[in-house]
Amino acid sequence: MTAGQIRPIANSVRSGAARAVDVLNGYLARIDAREAEINAFNLVLHDEARERAEVIDAEVAAGRDPGVLAGVPIALKDNMCTRGVPTTCSSKILQDWRPPYDATVVQRLAAAGAVIVGKTNLDEFAMGSSTENSAFGPTRNPLDVTRVPGGSSGGSAAAVAAGFAAGSLGSDTGGSIRQPAALCGVVGVKPTYGTVSRLGLVAFASSLDQIGPFTTDVADAALLLEAIAGHDPGDSTSIPKPFPSLEPSLTRGVEGLRIGRITDLPGGADADVQARVDAAFDALAAAGATIVDVTIPAFTYGLTAYYLIAPAEASSNLARYDGVRYGMRVAAADTNAMYSATRSAGFGPEVRRRIMLGTYALSAGYYDAYYGKALKVRRLMAHDFDAAYADVDVVLTPASPSVAFPFGSKTSDPLAMYLCDTYTIPSNLTGHPAMSVPFGTGADGLPVGVQVLAPALGEATMFAVAAELERAAGAAQ
Amino acid sequence: MSDRITSEVVAKVARLSRLDLDDAELAAATAQLGDMLDHFADIDALDLSSVEPMTQPFALVNVMRDDVEQPTLDRDEVLLAAPDPVDGRFGVPPILGIEP
């Protein structure tokens, strides 16, 4: 599925040419037919979505405009709070939790007329690159059900790839939107840190987390991002500026743009993936861009910096799951024993591993050697990218080192799984935007995602390049 | 930091993390954390003496608002999610009078 869906749906619902209920029924029918096999959702909201679609149709019938996402079925990663509706983070510790408030993105989707179809599966607390760490079973890649959809937002990527939703939201802490987008053959965007409010996004690593869209084309991604972006006084890291329209970017082309090729990029990308990235450079050059070599010496050290900083922040953020105020409690004789019993029963192995790694990196005697050093490497990364962006407008890399891989192939070795994030991590450390665009296929006919990286607030240029890649990929078919 | 992490240190980290590990889990965690820290030693080669740490992508300033009452979450709705709500509060097991 490569054609955009969000724009046509919103246009036809707003004009009265289509009913939101009928649009929704088409998506629900695909969910009913294939969800048992894919497991994209922790929860499908059949009844709530139908009621909501009826409200949208009534608004249109009454002559009101429900908004830019009128009647558009959207899936939400299950780490975004929905009032009164279970929000599990795919963790046993939050299995029955119903938040008392809506995340800001949920409010914005509602204000724009969207219809929430369900909450999607993820690696527990967004920690993973395959969605195999979910307490509720893995999501399967709709393009090849013997393979992972990527992660941690694997359910959101699979939902869009399978036609279960016209678009979805994920969260990206080290690549958790871009890598599954690449593996499922859809568009995935991590905006500039602070572009989309994190209020109501269950925190993993607060200085790295950012919400963004999955869609079937670049124009839909622009529309969905515009709908959720913008300042929120409830998030102190939210950028206090209006988010600009990305519409002009979609037809701008790449004439005159300088595209960076990182000459000291860490190895590890499979040959089939690298061939598509090379083809992307060629396509952009043919469309009028100039390819410029740049170096990012710190890129190689990103993995280490990330896997110290993210667990350190997680160990602090996840201290709140103590069995006192919400979530699971395992009874014990005293409070300390209750904390440990609850957390040991409620968290899965990867979450426990990262909490311990982060606690170690922050503990007395090791703080300077690990966490403190990692923060300095983060600074080097930012310096290196700033220097590169003096010479180029965007940088191109693979989004994932490989196409979708088989289940179980990396679960026995945490480090092998972490290497999936090699090319996506730097943008989280710097806070810069990046997105994955499908650009042809690699081994076994599986999709390859090319990653476009841009400087802070460089979304307009990033989308112009992404749109050009999409045109080139379409022309090549 | 070339010394391998020991099971004693991992046991202490687990205690700090409020996680219970049995012997097999402790052994596995010690091996896995050791492998990770070996990999993370790559940054030891960098001279970082003149580099300032970076804790956030962009400079943050305190966000202030007028000191006026705002709507808050409904107490009953919040307590619906509590494992042991007691008289409008969060109930917990004893915290005093029990030997550690």
Boltz contact constraints between the chains, C-beta under 6 A:
constraints:
  - contact:
      token1: [A, 97]
      token2: [B, 81]
      max_distance: 6.0
  - contact:
      token1: [A, 100]
      token2: [B, 73]
      max_distance: 6.0
  - contact:
      token1: [A, 100]
      token2: [B, 77]
      max_distance: 6.0
  - contact:
      token1: [A, 100]
      token2: [B, 78]
      max_distance: 6.0
  - contact:
      token1: [A, 193]
      token2: [B, 57]
      max_distance: 6.0
  - contact:
      token1: [A, 207]
      token2: [B, 56]
      max_distance: 6.0
  - contact:
      token1: [A, 236]
      token2: [B, 63]
      max_distance: 6.0
  - contact:
      token1: [A, 301]
      token2: [B, 43]
      max_distance: 6.0
  - contact:
      token1: [A, 304]
      token2: [B, 40]
      max_distance: 6.0
  - contact:
      token1: [A, 304]
      token2: [B, 42]
      max_distance: 6.0
  - contact:
      token1: [A, 304]
      token2: [B, 43]
      max_distance: 6.0
  - contact:
      token1: [A, 323]
      token2: [B, 83]
      max_distance: 6.0
  - contact:
      token1: [A, 324]
      token2: [B, 90]
      max_distance: 6.0
  - contact:
      token1: [A, 324]
      token2: [B, 92]
      max_distance: 6.0
  - contact:
      token1: [A, 325]
      token2: [B, 82]
      max_distance: 6.0
  - contact:
      token1: [A, 325]
      token2: [B, 90]
      max_distance: 6.0
  - contact:
      token1: [A, 326]
      token2: [B, 81]
      max_distance: 6.0
  - contact:
      token1: [A, 329]
      token2: [B, 83]
      max_distance: 6.0
  - contact:
      token1: [A, 334]
      token2: [B, 93]
      max_distance: 6.0
  - contact:
      token1: [A, 334]
      token2: [B, 94]
      max_distance: 6.0
  - contact:
      token1: [A, 334]
      token2: [B, 98]
      max_distance: 6.0
  - contact:
      token1: [A, 335]
      token2: [B, 92]
      max_distance: 6.0
  - contact:
      token1: [A, 335]
      token2: [B, 93]
      max_distance: 6.0
  - contact:
      token1: [A, 335]
      token2: [B, 95]
      max_distance: 6.0
  - contact:
      token1: [A, 338]
      token2: [B, 93]
      max_distance: 6.0
  - contact:
      token1: [A, 339]
      token2: [B, 18]
      max_distance: 6.0
  - contact:
      token1: [A, 340]
      token2: [B, 18]
      max_distance: 6.0
  - contact:
      token1: [A, 340]
      token2: [B, 20]
      max_distance: 6.0
  - contact:
      token1: [A, 343]
      token2: [B, 18]
      max_distance: 6.0
  - contact:
      token1: [A, 343]
      token2: [B, 19]
      max_distance: 6.0
  - contact:
      token1: [A, 344]
      token2: [B, 19]
      max_distance: 6.0
  - contact:
      token1: [A, 344]
      token2: [B, 20]
      max_distance: 6.0
  - contact:
      token1: [A, 352]
      token2: [B, 19]
      max_distance: 6.0
  - contact:
      token1: [A, 355]
      token2: [B, 17]
      max_distance: 6.0
  - contact:
      token1: [A, 356]
      token2: [B, 13]
      max_distance: 6.0
  - contact:
      token1: [A, 356]
      token2: [B, 17]
      max_distance: 6.0
  - contact:
      token1: [A, 359]
      token2: [B, 13]
      max_distance: 6.0
  - contact:
      token1: [A, 359]
      token2: [B, 16]
      max_distance: 6.0
  - contact:
      token1: [A, 359]
      token2: [B, 17]
      max_distance: 6.0
  - contact:
      token1: [A, 360]
      token2: [B, 13]
      max_distance: 6.0
  - contact:
      token1: [A, 369]
      token2: [B, 1]
      max_distance: 6.0
  - contact:
      token1: [A, 373]
      token2: [B, 43]
      max_distance: 6.0
  - contact:
      token1: [A, 373]
      token2: [B, 48]
      max_distance: 6.0
  - contact:
      token1: [A, 375]
      token2: [B, 53]
      max_distance: 6.0
  - contact:
      token1: [A, 375]
      token2: [B, 54]
      max_distance: 6.0
  - contact:
      token1: [A, 376]
      token2: [B, 48]
      max_distance: 6.0
  - contact:
      token1: [A, 376]
      token2: [B, 51]
      max_distance: 6.0
  - contact:
      token1: [A, 376]
      token2: [B, 53]
      max_distance: 6.0
  - contact:
      token1: [A, 377]
      token2: [B, 43]
      max_distance: 6.0
  - contact:
      token1: [A, 378]
      token2: [B, 54]
      max_distance: 6.0
  - contact:
      token1: [A, 379]
      token2: [B, 51]
      max_distance: 6.0
  - contact:
      token1: [A, 379]
      token2: [B, 52]
      max_distance: 6.0
  - contact:
      token1: [A, 379]
      token2: [B, 54]
      max_distance: 6.0
  - contact:
      token1: [A, 414]
      token2: [B, 32]
      max_distance: 6.0
  - contact:
      token1: [A, 415]
      token2: [B, 39]
      max_distance: 6.0
  - contact:
      token1: [A, 431]
      token2: [B, 57]
      max_distance: 6.0
  - contact:
      token1: [A, 431]
      token2: [B, 58]
      max_distance: 6.0
